[in-house]
Amino acid sequence: MKTKSLFIFLLVSALSGRTLSQGLVYFQSDNGKYGYKDAQGKIVIQPKYDGSGEAFSEGMGRIILNTKNGPKFGFVNMAGKEMALRYDYAYDFIEGLAAVNTGGKFIDSLGFDGGGLWGFIDKNGNEIIPTKYKRVKSFQDGLSVITTSNNKCGYINKEGKVIIPFKYDSAWNYNEGMATVFLNEKAGVIDNTGKEIIPFNKYSFILDFKDGLAEVNIGGRFKNDSTIVEGKWGIINKSGVEIVPVKYDDIGDFKEGLAKVMLNNKYGFIDKSGKEVIPSRYSIILAFKDGLAEVNIGGRFKNDSTFVDGKWGIINKSGAEIAPLKYDDIGDFKEGLAWVKQNNKYGFIDKSGKEVVPVKYDDVSDFKEGLTWVKLNNKYGFIDKSGNEIVPVKYDDVSDYTNGKAQVKLGERSFSIDKSGRELK
């Protein structure tokens, strides 16, 4: 299933602010008020507000103050100067402008009711684009998607000039100079001048272009305004040529040059030319990492997220089975080795598929600092990457090695050991 939001507009992840150089994130004081701290925990914006954004974005932080007319939204800058504290809702600054709302209703923890009218302000609090639109999306590549009162969509620039007329039923943000728009329940693509590059005569959905390619769907529908279900998927280039025919039940993103595809509930891989380099015959395939992917035959999803049953192996990008499909589970490669599980016992394989540590332990961990703990007959010890027992399997509990030390428990005693197993004082 694909996810794409039509008008979950301007929702900004907490991570967007946290990754900025200012590093200011919100906190709540003992009296329930909100402010902002830096990465070292120093209070930069005093906690005097009734609400805030998750973090500063582009040097500005959202703030909320409760008034007799309801909560009002505005912004505070790094120096603590407040501005535009008069709106009924506001979103973070993106590309120098923030979307603001008048007439809508903020419903505390339930969020925003979607009413009122929208516009944009600059970082001085000036209303650059008046609050007159039914809906807006954040600016991307200098353009914002606008929805008018008659539910038609188009695009404006940062001066408020209409660049693409309001004639579409729905529209998505620009990506790689192209945007998906909808008309009469069909999707098409326009460039940043409004020229229709891909006509509205075939596809139900066209996802964003990535590296010149976009996934397309025929016959699908939105399940809850954000998840696309049903239909068949393919891939087009920016000229509208179908690189991958529209025949798959699902297509994943390209990683390491290959994309996962599903056909009749079986998975395989295609390359960017559309060639099916690995036939759709597996029950599940995980993404390629460093040229290798874990695959399963005979398994099933238990609850949409947990995969059970079947046998696991590892393939390379040519589809050759590096590790045979005989394991009950396989871990990720860490320090060149991956644990494998077979008949409730654990061992390790290398990237050639060779079992370098026999499948004989009751439990294991990932390798760290060249060693991993192993469990056998309810006792723990440590082995190296060749399977040599470096620390005897005699302890009642152990931790992973960190900076050359591990914590162990033997009877009633708990202490630290070095990598040779010698007790540290």
For each residue, the residues with C-beta under 8 A, 3 or more apart:
1: 223 227 228 229 250
2: 205 207 215 217 220 227 228 233 250
3: 226 227 228
4: 172 205 207 226 228
5: 8 9 11 225 226
6: 170 172 222 225 226
7: 135 137 147 170 225
8: 5 11 225 226
9: 5 99 135 136 137 138 145
10: 91 92 94 99 136 137 138
11: 5 8 91
12: 16 17 53 54 57 91 92 94 138
13: 16 54
14: 17 18 25 54 55
15: 18 19
16: 12 13 19 20 55 57 92
17: 12 14 20 24 25 53 54 55 56 57 61 92
18: 14 15 23 25 54 55
19: 15 16
20: 16 17 23 55 56 57 58
21:
22: 38 56 59 78
23: 18 20 38 39 56
24: 17 36 37 38 44 45 55 56 61 78
25: 14 17 18 36 37 54 55 56
26: 34 35 36 37 52 53 54 55 61
27: 34 35 36 37 43 47
28: 32 33 34 47
29: 32 33 34 35 47
30:
31: 47
32: 28 29
33: 28 29 47 48 49 50
34: 26 27 28 29 47 49 50 51 52 63 64
35: 26 27 29 43 44 45 46 47 48 49 52
36: 24 25 26 27 43 44 45 52 55 56 61 76
37: 24 25 26 27 41 42 43 44
38: 22 23 24 41 42 44
39: 23
40:
41: 37 38
42: 37 38
43: 27 35 36 37 46 47
44: 24 35 36 37 38 78 80
45: 24 35 36 61 76 80
46: 35 43 80
47: 27 28 29 31 33 34 35 43
48: 33 35
49: 33 34 35 52 63 64 65
50: 33 34 64 65 66 71
51: 34 63 64 71
52: 26 34 35 36 49 61 62 63 64
53: 12 17 26 56 57 61 62 63 92
54: 12 13 14 17 18 25 26
55: 14 16 17 18 20 24 25 26 36 61
56: 17 20 22 23 24 25 36 53 59 60 61 78
57: 12 16 17 20 53 60 61 92 93 94
58: 20 92 93 94 96 123
59: 22 56 77 78 93 123
60: 56 57 75 76 77 92 93 98 123
61: 17 24 26 36 45 52 53 55 56 57 75 76 77
62: 52 53 73 74 75 90 91 92
63: 34 49 51 52 53 73 74 75 76 82 85
64: 34 49 50 51 52 71 72 73 106
65: 49 50 71 72 74 85
66: 50 70 71 72
67: 70 71 72
68:
69: 72
70: 66 67 88 105 106
71: 50 51 64 65 66 67 88 106
72: 64 65 66 67 69 85 86 87 88
73: 62 63 64 85 87 88 89 90 100 106
74: 62 63 65 82 83 84 85 86 87 90 125
75: 60 61 62 63 82 83 84 85 90 93 98 123 125
76: 36 45 60 61 63 80 81 82 83
77: 59 60 61 80 81 83 123
78: 22 24 44 56 59
79:
80: 44 45 46 76 77
81: 76 77
82: 63 74 75 76 85
83: 74 75 76 77 123 124 125
84: 74 75 87 90 100 121 125
85: 63 65 72 73 74 75 82
86: 72 74
87: 72 73 74 84 90 100 101 102 131
88: 70 71 72 73 101 102 103 104 105 106 116
89: 73 100 101 104 106 112 116
90: 62 73 74 75 84 87 98 99 100 101
91: 10 11 12 62 94 98 99 100 138
92: 10 12 16 17 53 57 58 60 62 98
93: 57 58 59 60 75 96 97 98 123
94: 10 12 57 58 91 97 98 138 139 140
95: 138 139 140 142 158
96: 58 93 122 123 139 158
97: 93 94 120 121 122 128 129 139 158
98: 60 75 90 91 92 93 94 120 121
99: 9 10 90 91 118 119 120 136 138
100: 73 84 87 89 90 91 118 119 120 121 127 131
101: 87 88 89 90 104 112 116 117 118 131
102: 87 88 116 117 119 131
103: 88 115 116 117 131
104: 88 89 101 112 113 114 115 116 117
105: 70 88 112 113 115 116
106: 64 70 71 73 88 89 111 112 113
107: 110 111 112 113
108:
109:
110: 107
111: 106 107
112: 89 101 104 105 106 107
113: 104 105 106 107
114: 104 135
115: 103 104 105
116: 88 89 101 102 103 104 105 131
117: 101 102 103 104 131 132 133 134
118: 99 100 101 131 132 133 134 135 136
119: 99 100 102 127 128 129 130 131 132 133 136
120: 97 98 99 100 127 128 129 136 139 144 158
121: 84 97 98 100 125 126 127 128
122: 96 97 125 126 128
123: 58 59 60 75 77 83 93 96
124: 83
125: 74 75 83 84 121 122
126: 121 122
127: 100 119 120 121 130 131
128: 97 119 120 121 122 158 159 160
129: 97 119 120 156 158 160
130: 119 127 160
131: 87 100 101 102 103 116 117 118 119 127
132: 117 118 119
133: 117 118 119 136 146 147 148
134: 117 118 147 148 149 151
135: 7 9 114 118 146 147
136: 9 10 99 118 119 120 133 144 145 146 147
137: 7 9 10 140 144 145 146 173
138: 9 10 12 91 94 95 99 144 173
139: 94 95 96 97 120 142 143 144 158
140: 94 95 137 143 144 173 174 175
141: 173 174 175 177 192
142: 95 139 157 158
143: 139 140 155 156 157 163 164 173 174 192
144: 120 136 137 138 139 140 155 156 157 158
145: 9 136 137 153 154 155 171 172 173
146: 133 135 136 137 153 154 155 156 166
147: 7 133 134 135 136 151 152 153
148: 133 134 151 152 153 154 166
149: 134
150: 166
151: 134 147 148 169
152: 147 148 166 167 168 169
153: 145 146 147 148 166 167 168 169 170 171 181
154: 145 146 148 162 163 164 165 166 167 168 171
155: 143 144 145 146 162 163 164 171 174 179 194
156: 129 143 144 146 160 161 162 163
157: 142 143 144 160 161 163
158: 95 96 97 120 128 129 139 142 144
159: 128
160: 128 129 130 156 157
161: 156 157
162: 154 155 156 165 166
163: 143 154 155 156 157 192 194
164: 143 154 155 171 190 194
165: 154 162 194
166: 146 148 150 152 153 154 162
167: 152 153 154 183
168: 152 153 154 171 181 182 183
169: 151 152 153 182 183 184 185
170: 6 7 153 181 182
171: 145 153 154 155 164 168 179 180 181 182
172: 4 6 145 179 180 181 208
173: 137 138 140 141 143 145 179 208
174: 140 141 143 155 177 178 179 192
175: 140 141 178 179 208 209 210
176: 208 209 210 212 238
177: 141 174 191 192
178: 174 175 189 190 191 192 197 209 214 238
179: 155 171 172 173 174 175 189 190 192
180: 171 172 187 188 189 205 206 207 208 214
181: 153 168 170 171 172 187 188 189 190
182: 168 169 170 171 185 186 187 188 200
183: 167 168 169 186 188 200
184: 169 200
185: 169 182 204
186: 182 183 200 201 202 203 204
187: 180 181 182 200 203 204 205 206 216
188: 180 181 182 183 196 197 198 199 200 203 206
189: 178 179 180 181 196 197 198 206 214 240
190: 164 178 179 181 194 195 196 197
191: 177 178 194 195 197
192: 141 143 163 174 177 178 179
193:
194: 155 163 164 165 190 191
195: 190 191
196: 188 189 190 199 200
197: 178 188 189 190 191 238 239 240
198: 188 189 203 206 236 240
199: 188 196 202
200: 182 183 184 186 187 188 196
201: 186
202: 186 199 218
203: 186 187 188 198 206 216 217 218
204: 185 186 187 217 218 219 220 221 231
205: 2 4 180 187 216 217 220 228 231
206: 180 187 188 189 198 203 214 215 216 217 236
207: 2 4 180 214 215 216
208: 172 173 175 176 180 214
209: 175 176 178 212 213 214 238
210: 175 176 213 214 253 254
211: 254 272
212: 176 209 237 238
213: 209 210 235 236 237 243 254 272
214: 178 180 189 206 207 208 209 210 235 236 237 238
215: 2 206 207 233 234 235 251
216: 187 203 205 206 207 233 234 235 236 242 246
217: 2 203 204 205 206 220 228 231 232 233 246
218: 202 203 204 231 232 234 246
219: 204 230 231 232
220: 2 204 205 217 228 229 230 231
221: 204 228 229 230 231
222: 6 225 226 227 228 229
223: 1 226 227 228 229
224: 227
225: 5 6 7 8 222
226: 3 4 5 6 8 222 223
227: 1 2 3 222 223 224
228: 1 2 3 4 205 217 220 221 222 223 231
229: 1 220 221 222 223
230: 219 220 221
231: 204 205 217 218 219 220 221 228
232: 217 218 219 246 247 248 249
233: 2 215 216 217 246 248 249 250 251
234: 215 216 218 242 243 244 245 246 247 248 251
235: 213 214 215 216 242 243 244 251 259 274
236: 198 206 213 214 216 240 241 242 243
237: 212 213 214 240 241 243
238: 176 178 197 209 212 214
239: 197
240: 189 197 198 236 237
241: 236 237
242: 216 234 235 236 245 246
243: 213 234 235 236 237 272 273 274
244: 234 235 248 251 261 270 274
245: 234 242 274
246: 216 217 218 232 233 234 242
247: 232 234 263
248: 232 233 234 244 251 261 262 263
249: 232 233 262 263 264 265
250: 1 2 233 260 261 262
251: 215 233 234 235 244 248 259 260 261 262 270
252: 255 259 260 261 287
253: 210 259
254: 210 211 213 257 258 259 272
255: 252 258 259 287 288
256: 288 289 291 317
257: 254 271 272 317
258: 254 255 269 270 271 277 278 288 317
259: 235 251 252 253 254 255 269 270 271 272
260: 250 251 252 267 268 269 285 287
261: 244 248 250 251 252 267 268 269 270 276 280
262: 248 249 250 251 265 266 267 280
263: 247 248 249 266 268 280
264: 249 280
265: 249 262 283
266: 262 263 280 281 282 283
267: 260 261 262 280 281 282 283 284 285 295
268: 260 261 263 276 278 279 280 281 282 285
269: 258 259 260 261 276 277 278 285 288 293 317 319
270: 244 251 258 259 261 274 275 276 277
271: 257 258 259 274 275 277
272: 211 213 243 254 257 259
273: 243
274: 235 243 244 245 270 271
275: 270 271
276: 261 268 269 270 279 280
277: 258 269 270 271 317 318 319
278: 258 268 269 285 315 317 319
279: 268 276 319
280: 261 262 263 264 266 267 268 276
281: 266 267 268 297
282: 266 267 268 285 295 296 297
283: 265 266 267 296 297 298 299 300 310
284: 267 295 296 299 307 310
285: 260 267 268 269 278 282 293 294 295 296
286: 293 294 295
287: 252 255 260 293
288: 255 256 258 269 291 292 293 317
289: 256 292 293 332 333
290: 333 351
291: 256 288 316 317
292: 288 289 314 315 316 322 333 351
293: 269 285 286 287 288 289 314 315 316
294: 285 286 312 313 314 330
295: 267 282 284 285 286 312 313 314 315 325
296: 282 283 284 285 299 307 310 311 312 313 325
297: 281 282 283 310 311 325
298: 283 309 310 311
299: 283 284 296 307 308 309 310 311 312
300: 283 307 308 309 310
301: 304 305 306 307 308
302: 306 307 308
303: 306
304: 301
305: 301
306: 301 302 303
307: 284 296 299 300 301 302 310
308: 299 300 301 302
309: 298 299 300
310: 283 284 296 297 298 299 300 307
311: 296 297 298 299 325 326 327 328
312: 294 295 296 299 325 327 328 329 330 340
313: 294 295 296 321 322 323 324 325 326 327 330
314: 292 293 294 295 321 322 323 330 338 349 353
315: 278 292 293 295 319 320 321 322
316: 291 292 293 319 320 322
317: 256 257 258 269 277 278 288 291
318: 277
319: 269 277 278 279 315 316
320: 315 316
321: 313 314 315 324 325 353
322: 292 313 314 315 316 351 352 353
323: 313 314 327 330 340 349 353
324: 313 321 353
325: 295 296 297 311 312 313 321
326: 311 313 342
327: 311 312 313 323 330 340 341 342
328: 311 312 341 342 343 344
329: 312 340 341
330: 294 312 313 314 323 327 338 339 340 341 349
331: 334 338 339 340 366
332: 289 338 366
333: 289 290 292 336 337 338 351
334: 331 337 338 366 367 368
335: 366 367 368 370 385
336: 333 350 351 367 385
337: 333 334 348 349 350 356 357 367 385
338: 314 330 331 332 333 334 348 349
339: 330 331 346 347 348 364 366
340: 312 323 327 329 330 331 346 347 348 349 355 359
341: 327 328 329 330 344 345 346 359
342: 326 327 328 345 347 359
343: 328 359
344: 328 341 362
345: 341 342 359 360 361 362
346: 339 340 341 359 360 361 362 363 364 374
347: 339 340 342 355 357 358 359 360 361 364
348: 337 338 339 340 355 356 357 364 367 372 385 387
349: 314 323 330 337 338 340 353 354 355 356
350: 336 337 353 354 356
351: 290 292 322 333 336
352: 322
353: 314 321 322 323 324 349 350
354: 349 350
355: 340 347 348 349 358 359
356: 337 348 349 350 385 386 387
357: 337 347 348 383 385 386 387
358: 347 355 387
359: 340 341 342 343 345 346 347 355
360: 345 346 347 376
361: 345 346 347 364 374 375 376
362: 344 345 346 375 376 377 378
363: 346 374 375
364: 339 346 347 348 361 372 373 374 375
365: 368 372 373 400
366: 331 332 334 335 339 372
367: 334 335 336 337 348 370 371 372 385
368: 334 335 365 371 372 400 401 402
369: 401 402 404 419
370: 335 367 384 385 419
371: 367 368 382 383 384 390 391 401 419
372: 348 364 365 366 367 368 382 383 400
373: 364 365 380 381 382 398 399 400 406
374: 346 361 363 364 380 381 382 383 393
375: 361 362 363 364 378 379 380 393
376: 360 361 362 379 381 393
377: 362 393
378: 362 375
379: 375 376 393 394 395 396
380: 373 374 375 393 394 395 396 397 398 408
381: 373 374 376 389 390 391 392 393 394 395 398
382: 371 372 373 374 389 390 391 398 401 406 419 421
383: 357 371 372 374 387 388 389 390
384: 370 371 387 388 390
385: 335 336 337 348 356 357 367 370
386: 356 357
387: 348 356 357 358 383 384
388: 383 384
389: 381 382 383 392 393
390: 371 381 382 383 384 419 420 421
391: 371 381 382 395 406 417 419 420 421
392: 381 389 421
393: 374 375 376 377 379 380 381 389
394: 379 380 381 410
395: 379 380 381 391 398 408 409 410
396: 379 380 409 410 411
397: 380 408 409
398: 373 380 381 382 395 406 407 408 409
399: 373 402 406 407 408
400: 365 368 372 373 406
401: 368 369 371 382 404 405 406 419
402: 368 369 399 405 406
403:
404: 369 401 418 419
405: 401 402 416 417 418 424
406: 373 382 391 398 399 400 401 402 416 417
407: 398 399 414 415 416
408: 380 395 397 398 399 414 415 416 417
409: 395 396 397 398 413 414
410: 394 395 396 413 415
411: 396
412:
413: 409 410
414: 407 408 409
415: 407 408 410 423 424
416: 405 406 407 408 423 424
417: 391 405 406 408 420 421 422 423 424
418: 404 405 421 422 424
419: 369 370 371 382 390 391 401 404
420: 390 391 417
421: 382 390 391 392 417 418
422: 417 418
423: 415 416 417
424: 405 415 416 417 418
425:
